[in-house]
């Protein structure tokens, strides 16, 4: 049989940056040693479970955007500009 190609987005409790807008956030493996552990087929369940935690509060930045973003069919670089 052919392998099933799929993906999963693991979520965790939100950190202080995300909490004001949502009750969960994607797990982010920000450091190369985390990537290596996650991909290690010999890693134990406890070691992997320890990676499933909120990102550090200083890793992300919240940037307000206009609700008009939802109406843009083909957004360009202008959507990356913070609202004044």
mmCIF file as gemmi writes it, N, C-alpha and C atoms, coordinates in Angstrom:
data_model
loop_
_atom_site.group_PDB
_atom_site.id
_atom_site.type_symbol
_atom_site.label_atom_id
_atom_site.label_alt_id
_atom_site.label_comp_id
_atom_site.label_asym_id
_atom_site.label_entity_id
_atom_site.label_seq_id
_atom_site.pdbx_PDB_ins_code
_atom_site.Cartn_x
_atom_site.Cartn_y
_atom_site.Cartn_z
_atom_site.occupancy
_atom_site.B_iso_or_equiv
_atom_site.pdbx_formal_charge
_atom_site.auth_seq_id
_atom_site.auth_asym_id
_atom_site.pdbx_PDB_model_num
ATOM 1 N N . UNK Axp A 1 ? 0.847 -1.193 0 1 0 ? 1 A 1
ATOM 2 C CA . UNK Axp A 1 ? 0 0 0 1 0 ? 1 A 1
ATOM 3 C C . UNK Axp A 1 ? 0.885 1.247 0 1 0 ? 1 A 1
ATOM 4 N N . UNK Axp A 2 ? 0.395 2.299 -0.626 1 0 ? 2 A 1
ATOM 5 C CA . UNK Axp A 2 ? 1.118 3.561 -0.633 1 0 ? 2 A 1
ATOM 6 C C . UNK Axp A 2 ? 0.983 4.248 0.729 1 0 ? 2 A 1
ATOM 7 N N . UNK Axp A 3 ? 2.029 4.962 1.148 1 0 ? 3 A 1
ATOM 8 C CA . UNK Axp A 3 ? 1.937 5.645 2.451 1 0 ? 3 A 1
ATOM 9 C C . UNK Axp A 3 ? 0.903 6.766 2.406 1 0 ? 3 A 1
ATOM 10 N N . UNK Axp A 4 ? 0.284 7.002 3.536 1 0 ? 4 A 1
ATOM 11 C CA . UNK Axp A 4 ? -0.666 8.101 3.676 1 0 ? 4 A 1
ATOM 12 C C . UNK Axp A 4 ? 0.116 9.352 4.031 1 0 ? 4 A 1
ATOM 13 N N . UNK Axp A 5 ? 0.053 10.351 3.181 1 0 ? 5 A 1
ATOM 14 C CA . UNK Axp A 5 ? 0.722 11.616 3.441 1 0 ? 5 A 1
ATOM 15 C C . UNK Axp A 5 ? -0.27 12.552 4.118 1 0 ? 5 A 1
ATOM 16 N N . UNK Axp A 6 ? 0.063 12.993 5.312 1 0 ? 6 A 1
ATOM 17 C CA . UNK Axp A 6 ? -0.836 13.857 6.058 1 0 ? 6 A 1
ATOM 18 C C . UNK Axp A 6 ? -0.021 14.738 7.002 1 0 ? 6 A 1
ATOM 19 N N . UNK Axp A 7 ? -0.703 15.582 7.743 1 0 ? 7 A 1
ATOM 20 C CA . UNK Axp A 7 ? -0.038 16.412 8.743 1 0 ? 7 A 1
ATOM 21 C C . UNK Axp A 7 ? -1.002 16.674 9.885 1 0 ? 7 A 1
ATOM 22 N N . UNK Axp A 8 ? -0.442 17.113 10.973 1 0 ? 8 A 1
ATOM 23 C CA . UNK Axp A 8 ? -1.221 17.451 12.156 1 0 ? 8 A 1
ATOM 24 C C . UNK Axp A 8 ? -0.681 18.748 12.728 1 0 ? 8 A 1
ATOM 25 N N . UNK Axp A 9 ? -1.546 19.587 13.202 1 0 ? 9 A 1
ATOM 26 C CA . UNK Axp A 9 ? -1.119 20.779 13.92 1 0 ? 9 A 1
ATOM 27 C C . UNK Axp A 9 ? -1.412 20.52 15.393 1 0 ? 9 A 1
ATOM 28 N N . UNK Axp A 10 ? -0.34 20.365 16.167 1 0 ? 10 A 1
ATOM 29 C CA . UNK Axp A 10 ? -0.488 20.158 17.608 1 0 ? 10 A 1
ATOM 30 C C . UNK Axp A 10 ? -0.72 21.514 18.262 1 0 ? 10 A 1
ATOM 31 N N . UNK Axp A 11 ? -1.65 21.571 19.206 1 0 ? 11 A 1
ATOM 32 C CA . UNK Axp A 11 ? -1.942 22.822 19.895 1 0 ? 11 A 1
ATOM 33 C C . UNK Axp A 11 ? -1.675 22.678 21.385 1 0 ? 11 A 1
ATOM 34 N N . UNK Axp A 12 ? -1.503 23.823 22.025 1 0 ? 12 A 1
ATOM 35 C CA . UNK Axp A 12 ? -1.266 23.885 23.465 1 0 ? 12 A 1
ATOM 36 C C . UNK Axp A 12 ? -2.064 25.055 24.028 1 0 ? 12 A 1
ATOM 37 N N . UNK Axp A 13 ? -2.016 25.193 25.34 1 0 ? 13 A 1
ATOM 38 C CA . UNK Axp A 13 ? -2.601 26.372 25.972 1 0 ? 13 A 1
ATOM 39 C C . UNK Axp A 13 ? -1.898 27.603 25.39 1 0 ? 13 A 1
ATOM 40 N N . UNK Axp A 14 ? -2.569 28.732 25.3 1 0 ? 14 A 1
ATOM 41 C CA . UNK Axp A 14 ? -1.922 29.914 24.73 1 0 ? 14 A 1
ATOM 42 C C . UNK Axp A 14 ? -0.905 30.527 25.691 1 0 ? 14 A 1
ATOM 43 N N . UNK Axp A 15 ? 0.107 31.175 25.12 1 0 ? 15 A 1
ATOM 44 C CA . UNK Axp A 15 ? 1.019 31.941 25.969 1 0 ? 15 A 1
ATOM 45 C C . UNK Axp A 15 ? 0.394 33.311 26.215 1 0 ? 15 A 1
ATOM 46 N N . UNK Axp A 16 ? 1.106 34.19 26.898 1 0 ? 16 A 1
ATOM 47 C CA . UNK Axp A 16 ? 0.552 35.502 27.258 1 0 ? 16 A 1
ATOM 48 C C . UNK Axp A 16 ? 0.259 36.365 26.033 1 0 ? 16 A 1
ATOM 49 N N . UNK Axp A 17 ? 0.987 36.162 24.942 1 0 ? 17 A 1
ATOM 50 C CA . UNK Axp A 17 ? 0.764 36.951 23.733 1 0 ? 17 A 1
ATOM 51 C C . UNK Axp A 17 ? -0.519 36.531 23.024 1 0 ? 17 A 1
ATOM 52 N N . UNK Axp A 18 ? -0.778 35.244 22.966 1 0 ? 18 A 1
ATOM 53 C CA . UNK Axp A 18 ? -1.917 34.709 22.214 1 0 ? 18 A 1
ATOM 54 C C . UNK Axp A 18 ? -3.202 34.666 23.047 1 0 ? 18 A 1
ATOM 55 N N . UNK Axp A 19 ? -3.086 34.517 24.343 1 0 ? 19 A 1
ATOM 56 C CA . UNK Axp A 19 ? -4.26 34.344 25.207 1 0 ? 19 A 1
ATOM 57 C C . UNK Axp A 19 ? -5.343 35.402 25.031 1 0 ? 19 A 1
ATOM 58 N N . UNK Axp A 20 ? -5.007 36.676 24.8 1 0 ? 20 A 1
ATOM 59 C CA . UNK Axp A 20 ? -6.092 37.66 24.627 1 0 ? 20 A 1
ATOM 60 C C . UNK Axp A 20 ? -6.944 37.433 23.38 1 0 ? 20 A 1
ATOM 61 N N . UNK Axp A 21 ? -6.466 36.655 22.41 1 0 ? 21 A 1
ATOM 62 C CA . UNK Axp A 21 ? -7.235 36.472 21.184 1 0 ? 21 A 1
ATOM 63 C C . UNK Axp A 21 ? -7.711 35.042 20.946 1 0 ? 21 A 1
ATOM 64 N N . UNK Axp A 22 ? -7.141 34.058 21.673 1 0 ? 22 A 1
ATOM 65 C CA . UNK Axp A 22 ? -7.587 32.678 21.45 1 0 ? 22 A 1
ATOM 66 C C . UNK Axp A 22 ? -7.254 31.807 22.652 1 0 ? 22 A 1
ATOM 67 N N . UNK Axp A 23 ? -8.003 30.704 22.797 1 0 ? 23 A 1
ATOM 68 C CA . UNK Axp A 23 ? -7.813 29.825 23.949 1 0 ? 23 A 1
ATOM 69 C C . UNK Axp A 23 ? -6.809 28.691 23.705 1 0 ? 23 A 1
ATOM 70 N N . UNK Axp A 24 ? -6.166 28.677 22.539 1 0 ? 24 A 1
ATOM 71 C CA . UNK Axp A 24 ? -5.102 27.708 22.271 1 0 ? 24 A 1
ATOM 72 C C . UNK Axp A 24 ? -4.2 28.278 21.182 1 0 ? 24 A 1
ATOM 73 N N . UNK Axp A 25 ? -3.052 27.646 21.005 1 0 ? 25 A 1
ATOM 74 C CA . UNK Axp A 25 ? -2.107 28.106 19.988 1 0 ? 25 A 1
ATOM 75 C C . UNK Axp A 25 ? -1.36 26.909 19.431 1 0 ? 25 A 1
ATOM 76 N N . UNK Axp A 26 ? -0.814 27.026 18.221 1 0 ? 26 A 1
ATOM 77 C CA . UNK Axp A 26 ? -0.005 25.927 17.688 1 0 ? 26 A 1
ATOM 78 C C . UNK Axp A 26 ? 1.253 25.751 18.523 1 0 ? 26 A 1
ATOM 79 N N . UNK Axp A 27 ? 1.696 24.522 18.652 1 0 ? 27 A 1
ATOM 80 C CA . UNK Axp A 27 ? 2.981 24.25 19.291 1 0 ? 27 A 1
ATOM 81 C C . UNK Axp A 27 ? 4.057 24.665 18.297 1 0 ? 27 A 1
ATOM 82 N N . UNK Axp A 28 ? 5.041 25.427 18.747 1 0 ? 28 A 1
ATOM 83 C CA . UNK Axp A 28 ? 6.124 25.896 17.894 1 0 ? 28 A 1
ATOM 84 C C . UNK Axp A 28 ? 7.441 25.291 18.37 1 0 ? 28 A 1
ATOM 85 N N . UNK Axp A 29 ? 8.101 24.577 17.488 1 0 ? 29 A 1
ATOM 86 C CA . UNK Axp A 29 ? 9.421 24.037 17.807 1 0 ? 29 A 1
ATOM 87 C C . UNK Axp A 29 ? 10.429 25.05 17.263 1 0 ? 29 A 1
ATOM 88 N N . UNK Axp A 30 ? 10.869 25.96 18.108 1 0 ? 30 A 1
ATOM 89 C CA . UNK Axp A 30 ? 11.656 27.103 17.673 1 0 ? 30 A 1
ATOM 90 C C . UNK Axp A 30 ? 13.162 26.848 17.632 1 0 ? 30 A 1
ATOM 91 N N . UNK Axp A 31 ? 13.641 25.872 18.359 1 0 ? 31 A 1
ATOM 92 C CA . UNK Axp A 31 ? 15.088 25.632 18.438 1 0 ? 31 A 1
ATOM 93 C C . UNK Axp A 31 ? 15.468 24.354 17.692 1 0 ? 31 A 1
ATOM 94 N N . UNK Axp A 32 ? 16.614 24.354 17.009 1 0 ? 32 A 1
ATOM 95 C CA . UNK Axp A 32 ? 17.042 23.162 16.26 1 0 ? 32 A 1
ATOM 96 C C . UNK Axp A 32 ? 17.099 21.882 17.097 1 0 ? 32 A 1
ATOM 97 N N . UNK Axp A 33 ? 17.465 21.989 18.358 1 0 ? 33 A 1
ATOM 98 C CA . UNK Axp A 33 ? 17.492 20.771 19.188 1 0 ? 33 A 1
ATOM 99 C C . UNK Axp A 33 ? 16.087 20.196 19.384 1 0 ? 33 A 1
ATOM 100 N N . UNK Axp A 34 ? 15.07 21.059 19.369 1 0 ? 34 A 1
ATOM 101 C CA . UNK Axp A 34 ? 13.693 20.579 19.443 1 0 ? 34 A 1
ATOM 102 C C . UNK Axp A 34 ? 13.316 19.856 18.155 1 0 ? 34 A 1
ATOM 103 N N . UNK Axp A 35 ? 13.76 20.37 17.021 1 0 ? 35 A 1
ATOM 104 C CA . UNK Axp A 35 ? 13.466 19.726 15.732 1 0 ? 35 A 1
ATOM 105 C C . UNK Axp A 35 ? 14.062 18.329 15.721 1 0 ? 35 A 1
ATOM 106 N N . UNK Axp A 36 ? 15.315 18.232 16.138 1 0 ? 36 A 1
ATOM 107 C CA . UNK Axp A 36 ? 16.002 16.944 16.125 1 0 ? 36 A 1
ATOM 108 C C . UNK Axp A 36 ? 15.314 15.933 17.035 1 0 ? 36 A 1
ATOM 109 N N . UNK Axp A 37 ? 14.904 16.376 18.213 1 0 ? 37 A 1
ATOM 110 C CA . UNK Axp A 37 ? 14.209 15.473 19.128 1 0 ? 37 A 1
ATOM 111 C C . UNK Axp A 37 ? 12.876 15.028 18.529 1 0 ? 37 A 1
ATOM 112 N N . UNK Axp A 38 ? 12.12 15.969 17.959 1 0 ? 38 A 1
ATOM 113 C CA . UNK Axp A 38 ? 10.814 15.649 17.389 1 0 ? 38 A 1
ATOM 114 C C . UNK Axp A 38 ? 10.934 14.615 16.272 1 0 ? 38 A 1
ATOM 115 N N . UNK Axp A 39 ? 11.99 14.697 15.488 1 0 ? 39 A 1
ATOM 116 C CA . UNK Axp A 39 ? 12.171 13.793 14.347 1 0 ? 39 A 1
ATOM 117 C C . UNK Axp A 39 ? 12.903 12.51 14.703 1 0 ? 39 A 1
ATOM 118 N N . UNK Axp A 40 ? 13.386 12.398 15.939 1 0 ? 40 A 1
ATOM 119 C CA . UNK Axp A 40 ? 14.116 11.206 16.38 1 0 ? 40 A 1
ATOM 120 C C . UNK Axp A 40 ? 13.13 10.062 16.632 1 0 ? 40 A 1
ATOM 121 N N . UNK Axp A 41 ? 13.201 9.032 15.813 1 0 ? 41 A 1
ATOM 122 C CA . UNK Axp A 41 ? 12.27 7.904 15.936 1 0 ? 41 A 1
ATOM 123 C C . UNK Axp A 41 ? 12.482 7.108 17.222 1 0 ? 41 A 1
ATOM 124 N N . UNK Axp A 42 ? 13.6 7.323 17.883 1 0 ? 42 A 1
ATOM 125 C CA . UNK Axp A 42 ? 13.882 6.615 19.135 1 0 ? 42 A 1
ATOM 126 C C . UNK Axp A 42 ? 13.534 7.437 20.37 1 0 ? 42 A 1
ATOM 127 N N . UNK Axp A 43 ? 13.064 8.641 20.166 1 0 ? 43 A 1
ATOM 128 C CA . UNK Axp A 43 ? 12.705 9.5 21.299 1 0 ? 43 A 1
ATOM 129 C C . UNK Axp A 43 ? 11.521 8.901 22.05 1 0 ? 43 A 1
ATOM 130 N N . UNK Axp A 44 ? 11.564 8.987 23.338 1 0 ? 44 A 1
ATOM 131 C CA . UNK Axp A 44 ? 10.481 8.455 24.167 1 0 ? 44 A 1
ATOM 132 C C . UNK Axp A 44 ? 9.287 9.387 24.212 1 0 ? 44 A 1
ATOM 133 N N . UNK Axp A 45 ? 8.154 8.83 24.571 1 0 ? 45 A 1
ATOM 134 C CA . UNK Axp A 45 ? 6.908 9.601 24.628 1 0 ? 45 A 1
ATOM 135 C C . UNK Axp A 45 ? 7.006 10.761 25.609 1 0 ? 45 A 1
ATOM 136 N N . UNK Axp A 46 ? 7.678 10.562 26.736 1 0 ? 46 A 1
ATOM 137 C CA . UNK Axp A 46 ? 7.797 11.638 27.731 1 0 ? 46 A 1
ATOM 138 C C . UNK Axp A 46 ? 8.61 12.804 27.182 1 0 ? 46 A 1
ATOM 139 N N . UNK Axp A 47 ? 9.685 12.519 26.446 1 0 ? 47 A 1
ATOM 140 C CA . UNK Axp A 47 ? 10.515 13.572 25.873 1 0 ? 47 A 1
ATOM 141 C C . UNK Axp A 47 ? 9.74 14.355 24.821 1 0 ? 47 A 1
ATOM 142 N N . UNK Axp A 48 ? 8.955 13.652 24.022 1 0 ? 48 A 1
ATOM 143 C CA . UNK Axp A 48 ? 8.158 14.327 22.999 1 0 ? 48 A 1
ATOM 144 C C . UNK Axp A 48 ? 7.023 15.132 23.618 1 0 ? 48 A 1
ATOM 145 N N . UNK Axp A 49 ? 6.387 14.587 24.62 1 0 ? 49 A 1
ATOM 146 C CA . UNK Axp A 49 ? 5.289 15.299 25.282 1 0 ? 49 A 1
ATOM 147 C C . UNK Axp A 49 ? 5.778 16.601 25.908 1 0 ? 49 A 1
ATOM 148 N N . UNK Axp A 50 ? 7.028 16.622 26.352 1 0 ? 50 A 1
ATOM 149 C CA . UNK Axp A 50 ? 7.58 17.836 26.956 1 0 ? 50 A 1
ATOM 150 C C . UNK Axp A 50 ? 7.695 18.973 25.94 1 0 ? 50 A 1
ATOM 151 N N . UNK Axp A 51 ? 7.712 18.655 24.658 1 0 ? 51 A 1
ATOM 152 C CA . UNK Axp A 51 ? 7.775 19.687 23.62 1 0 ? 51 A 1
ATOM 153 C C . UNK Axp A 51 ? 6.418 20.331 23.359 1 0 ? 51 A 1
ATOM 154 N N . UNK Axp A 52 ? 5.351 19.689 23.788 1 0 ? 52 A 1
ATOM 155 C CA . UNK Axp A 52 ? 3.989 20.156 23.506 1 0 ? 52 A 1
ATOM 156 C C . UNK Axp A 52 ? 3.55 21.184 24.543 1 0 ? 52 A 1
ATOM 157 N N . UNK Axp A 53 ? 4.169 22.34 24.46 1 0 ? 53 A 1
ATOM 158 C CA . UNK Axp A 53 ? 3.893 23.416 25.418 1 0 ? 53 A 1
ATOM 159 C C . UNK Axp A 53 ? 3.824 24.745 24.67 1 0 ? 53 A 1
ATOM 160 N N . UNK Axp A 54 ? 3.27 25.763 25.305 1 0 ? 54 A 1
ATOM 161 C CA . UNK Axp A 54 ? 3.19 27.069 24.649 1 0 ? 54 A 1
ATOM 162 C C . UNK Axp A 54 ? 4.58 27.629 24.344 1 0 ? 54 A 1
ATOM 163 N N . UNK Axp A 55 ? 4.666 28.43 23.307 1 0 ? 55 A 1
ATOM 164 C CA . UNK Axp A 55 ? 5.915 29.103 22.961 1 0 ? 55 A 1
ATOM 165 C C . UNK Axp A 55 ? 6.245 30.151 24.022 1 0 ? 55 A 1
ATOM 166 N N . UNK Axp A 56 ? 7.501 30.497 24.115 1 0 ? 56 A 1
ATOM 167 C CA . UNK Axp A 56 ? 7.921 31.563 25.024 1 0 ? 56 A 1
ATOM 168 C C . UNK Axp A 56 ? 7.176 32.853 24.68 1 0 ? 56 A 1
ATOM 169 N N . UNK Axp A 57 ? 6.852 33.629 25.685 1 0 ? 57 A 1
ATOM 170 C CA . UNK Axp A 57 ? 6.074 34.85 25.474 1 0 ? 57 A 1
ATOM 171 C C . UNK Axp A 57 ? 6.758 35.844 24.542 1 0 ? 57 A 1
ATOM 172 N N . UNK Axp A 58 ? 8.076 35.854 24.512 1 0 ? 58 A 1
ATOM 173 C CA . UNK Axp A 58 ? 8.787 36.823 23.686 1 0 ? 58 A 1
ATOM 174 C C . UNK Axp A 58 ? 9.068 36.308 22.271 1 0 ? 58 A 1
ATOM 175 N N . UNK Axp A 59 ? 8.59 35.126 21.923 1 0 ? 59 A 1
ATOM 176 C CA . UNK Axp A 59 ? 8.843 34.564 20.6 1 0 ? 59 A 1
ATOM 177 C C . UNK Axp A 59 ? 7.931 35.161 19.53 1 0 ? 59 A 1
ATOM 178 N N . UNK Axp A 60 ? 6.733 35.547 19.923 1 0 ? 60 A 1
ATOM 179 C CA . UNK Axp A 60 ? 5.738 36.05 18.976 1 0 ? 60 A 1
ATOM 180 C C . UNK Axp A 60 ? 5.437 37.518 19.238 1 0 ? 60 A 1
ATOM 181 N N . UNK Axp A 61 ? 4.945 38.179 18.211 1 0 ? 61 A 1
ATOM 182 C CA . UNK Axp A 61 ? 4.533 39.574 18.33 1 0 ? 61 A 1
ATOM 183 C C . UNK Axp A 61 ? 3.109 39.693 17.801 1 0 ? 61 A 1
ATOM 184 N N . UNK Axp A 62 ? 2.257 40.38 18.518 1 0 ? 62 A 1
ATOM 185 C CA . UNK Axp A 62 ? 0.902 40.589 18.02 1 0 ? 62 A 1
ATOM 186 C C . UNK Axp A 62 ? 0.859 41.911 17.268 1 0 ? 62 A 1
ATOM 187 N N . UNK Axp A 63 ? 0.284 41.861 16.07 1 0 ? 63 A 1
ATOM 188 C CA . UNK Axp A 63 ? 0.194 43.029 15.21 1 0 ? 63 A 1
ATOM 189 C C . UNK Axp A 63 ? -1.26 43.18 14.767 1 0 ? 63 A 1
ATOM 190 N N . UNK Axp A 64 ? -1.94 44.239 15.186 1 0 ? 64 A 1
ATOM 191 C CA . UNK Axp A 64 ? -3.327 44.434 14.762 1 0 ? 64 A 1
ATOM 192 C C . UNK Axp A 64 ? -3.413 44.604 13.244 1 0 ? 64 A 1
ATOM 193 N N . UNK Axp A 65 ? -4.42 43.986 12.644 1 0 ? 65 A 1
ATOM 194 C CA . UNK Axp A 65 ? -4.685 44.147 11.214 1 0 ? 65 A 1
ATOM 195 C C . UNK Axp A 65 ? -6.141 44.536 11.041 1 0 ? 65 A 1
ATOM 196 N N . UNK Axp A 66 ? -6.448 45.089 9.909 1 0 ? 66 A 1
ATOM 197 C CA . UNK Axp A 66 ? -7.81 45.513 9.624 1 0 ? 66 A 1
ATOM 198 C C . UNK Axp A 66 ? -8.7 44.306 9.324 1 0 ? 66 A 1
ATOM 199 N N . UNK Axp A 67 ? -9.971 44.395 9.669 1 0 ? 67 A 1
ATOM 200 C CA . UNK Axp A 67 ? -10.918 43.335 9.335 1 0 ? 67 A 1
ATOM 201 C C . UNK Axp A 67 ? -11.131 43.243 7.828 1 0 ? 67 A 1
ATOM 202 N N . UNK Axp A 68 ? -10.767 44.29 7.104 1 0 ? 68 A 1
ATOM 203 C CA . UNK Axp A 68 ? -10.875 44.27 5.649 1 0 ? 68 A 1
ATOM 204 C C . UNK Axp A 68 ? -9.991 43.18 5.054 1 0 ? 68 A 1
ATOM 205 N N . UNK Axp A 69 ? -9.046 42.696 5.809 1 0 ? 69 A 1
ATOM 206 C CA . UNK Axp A 69 ? -8.172 41.617 5.348 1 0 ? 69 A 1
ATOM 207 C C . UNK Axp A 69 ? -9.001 40.412 4.904 1 0 ? 69 A 1
ATOM 208 N N . UNK Axp A 70 ? -10.119 40.189 5.544 1 0 ? 70 A 1
ATOM 209 C CA . UNK Axp A 70 ? -10.976 39.054 5.2 1 0 ? 70 A 1
ATOM 210 C C . UNK Axp A 70 ? -11.606 39.202 3.822 1 0 ? 70 A 1
ATOM 211 N N . UNK Axp A 71 ? -11.671 40.429 3.314 1 0 ? 71 A 1
ATOM 212 C CA . UNK Axp A 71 ? -12.301 40.697 2.019 1 0 ? 71 A 1
ATOM 213 C C . UNK Axp A 71 ? -11.314 40.653 0.851 1 0 ? 71 A 1
ATOM 214 N N . UNK Axp A 72 ? -10.02 40.618 1.159 1 0 ? 72 A 1
ATOM 215 C CA . UNK Axp A 72 ? -8.996 40.659 0.112 1 0 ? 72 A 1
ATOM 216 C C . UNK Axp A 72 ? -8.833 39.268 -0.488 1 0 ? 72 A 1
ATOM 217 N N . UNK Axp A 73 ? -9.056 39.145 -1.791 1 0 ? 73 A 1
ATOM 218 C CA . UNK Axp A 73 ? -8.955 37.836 -2.447 1 0 ? 73 A 1
ATOM 219 C C . UNK Axp A 73 ? -7.516 37.425 -2.682 1 0 ? 73 A 1
ATOM 220 N N . UNK Axp A 74 ? -6.667 38.355 -3.03 1 0 ? 74 A 1
ATOM 221 C CA . UNK Axp A 74 ? -5.257 38.057 -3.279 1 0 ? 74 A 1
ATOM 222 C C . UNK Axp A 74 ? -4.404 39.046 -2.495 1 0 ? 74 A 1
ATOM 223 N N . UNK Axp A 75 ? -4.197 38.777 -1.195 1 0 ? 75 A 1
ATOM 224 C CA . UNK Axp A 75 ? -3.439 39.731 -0.382 1 0 ? 75 A 1
ATOM 225 C C . UNK Axp A 75 ? -1.991 39.847 -0.845 1 0 ? 75 A 1
ATOM 226 N N . UNK Axp A 76 ? -1.476 41.046 -0.758 1 0 ? 76 A 1
ATOM 227 C CA . UNK Axp A 76 ? -0.087 41.304 -1.107 1 0 ? 76 A 1
ATOM 228 C C . UNK Axp A 76 ? 0.685 41.709 0.131 1 0 ? 76 A 1
ATOM 229 N N . UNK Axp A 77 ? 1.874 42.256 -0.049 1 0 ? 77 A 1
ATOM 230 C CA . UNK Axp A 77 ? 2.727 42.614 1.084 1 0 ? 77 A 1
ATOM 231 C C . UNK Axp A 77 ? 2.116 43.676 1.999 1 0 ? 77 A 1
ATOM 232 N N . UNK Axp A 78 ? 1.134 44.406 1.497 1 0 ? 78 A 1
ATOM 233 C CA . UNK Axp A 78 ? 0.532 45.449 2.319 1 0 ? 78 A 1
ATOM 234 C C . UNK Axp A 78 ? -0.158 44.884 3.565 1 0 ? 78 A 1
ATOM 235 N N . UNK Axp A 79 ? -0.551 43.63 3.556 1 0 ? 79 A 1
ATOM 236 C CA . UNK Axp A 79 ? -1.223 43.057 4.72 1 0 ? 79 A 1
ATOM 237 C C . UNK Axp A 79 ? -0.258 42.846 5.878 1 0 ? 79 A 1
ATOM 238 N N . UNK Axp A 80 ? 1.017 42.924 5.623 1 0 ? 80 A 1
ATOM 239 C CA . UNK Axp A 80 ? 2.006 42.75 6.674 1 0 ? 80 A 1
ATOM 240 C C . UNK Axp A 80 ? 2.307 44.041 7.431 1 0 ? 80 A 1
ATOM 241 N N . UNK Axp A 81 ? 1.776 45.145 6.927 1 0 ? 81 A 1
ATOM 242 C CA . UNK Axp A 81 ? 2 46.421 7.588 1 0 ? 81 A 1
ATOM 243 C C . UNK Axp A 81 ? 1.044 46.56 8.761 1 0 ? 81 A 1
ATOM 244 N N . UNK Axp A 82 ? 1.592 46.952 9.909 1 0 ? 82 A 1
ATOM 245 C CA . UNK Axp A 82 ? 0.758 47.116 11.101 1 0 ? 82 A 1
ATOM 246 C C . UNK Axp A 82 ? -0.18 48.296 10.931 1 0 ? 82 A 1
ATOM 247 N N . UNK Axp A 83 ? -1.348 48.201 11.551 1 0 ? 83 A 1
ATOM 248 C CA . UNK Axp A 83 ? -2.278 49.318 11.528 1 0 ? 83 A 1
ATOM 249 C C . UNK Axp A 83 ? -1.694 50.459 12.348 1 0 ? 83 A 1
ATOM 250 N N . UNK Axp A 84 ? -1.936 51.676 11.917 1 0 ? 84 A 1
ATOM 251 C CA . UNK Axp A 84 ? -1.44 52.839 12.66 1 0 ? 84 A 1
ATOM 252 C C . UNK Axp A 84 ? -2.369 53.153 13.815 1 0 ? 84 A 1
